Amino acid sequence: MRKKKKSDEGASEGWLLPYSDIMTLLLALFIILFAMAKIDQHKFEEFRTEFGTILSNHSNTYQAGKNMLSAQSGAAKNPSLVKKDQLEAQQLQNVSDQLQQSIDKDPNLAKNITVSLQSDGIHINLKSNILFASGNADLNDQAQKALNILAPSLKILSQNPVVIAGYTDNMPYKTNNGPYHSNWELSSARAINVMQYYVNDQTLNESNVSIQAYAENKPRASNSTPAGQAQNRRVEIIIQRINYSK
């Protein structure tokens, strides 16, 4: 009975290093033979300089090959890194589904809150009309109800980095009617109040959360219509992947 050949995983790139050695030695032999056949000091100096460059490049290529093989070997020896990423992706998917199910139970929330799982994490978009009165950053009773419904699912990911961002429409903020001086301050205050609410009830870990303020910048819809302006007045909660890189 013929013995089965053992698989040699990771060996497909192993030929690169000896091949590079052979080619370098052949080139060196060619240069030496040429110099012996026709001794010209000027030409010899040119060949010597070129030969030094080749050897230097060979050294870099050799090291790069070693690094590549080492990285592949390391990846093969650390499947836990892949496993950890898969587990995080599955957890984010589960939490995203839970959030959507909680929102769908309330028609008012379903109209004003959207959840999407994106490459960097979970994005929760809340229209400001269910959170704040016009030109105000104080959380009303309806806002607290909405945030409380989301809280159990968010708490599962309390160790993940969280960004809370505030946005407004393009209508200038009237400074004589409120405590804020611009849409920048209003959007910032709204993001801060949502953050503080979740930190105070221990839904989010204060060391992992930050806020962003965009005012009327980065609109989701055109500000030329009241419906578009309503979409742009919002707070967005982003639960980021722990190991996410752009």
Secondary structure, DSSP 8 states (H G I E B T S, - for coil): --------TT-TTTTHHHHHHHHHHHHHHHHHHHHHHS--HHHHHHHHHHHHHHHHHHHHHHHHHHHHHHHHHHHHH-HHHHHHHHHHHHHHHHHHHHHHHHHHTSHHHHHHEEEEEETTEEEEEEEGGGT--TT--S--HHHHHHHHHHHHHHHHTTTS-EEEEEE--SS---GGGSS-SSHHHHHHHHHHHHHHHHHHTTSS-GGGEEEEEEETSS-SS-TTSHHHHHHHSEEEEEEE-TT---
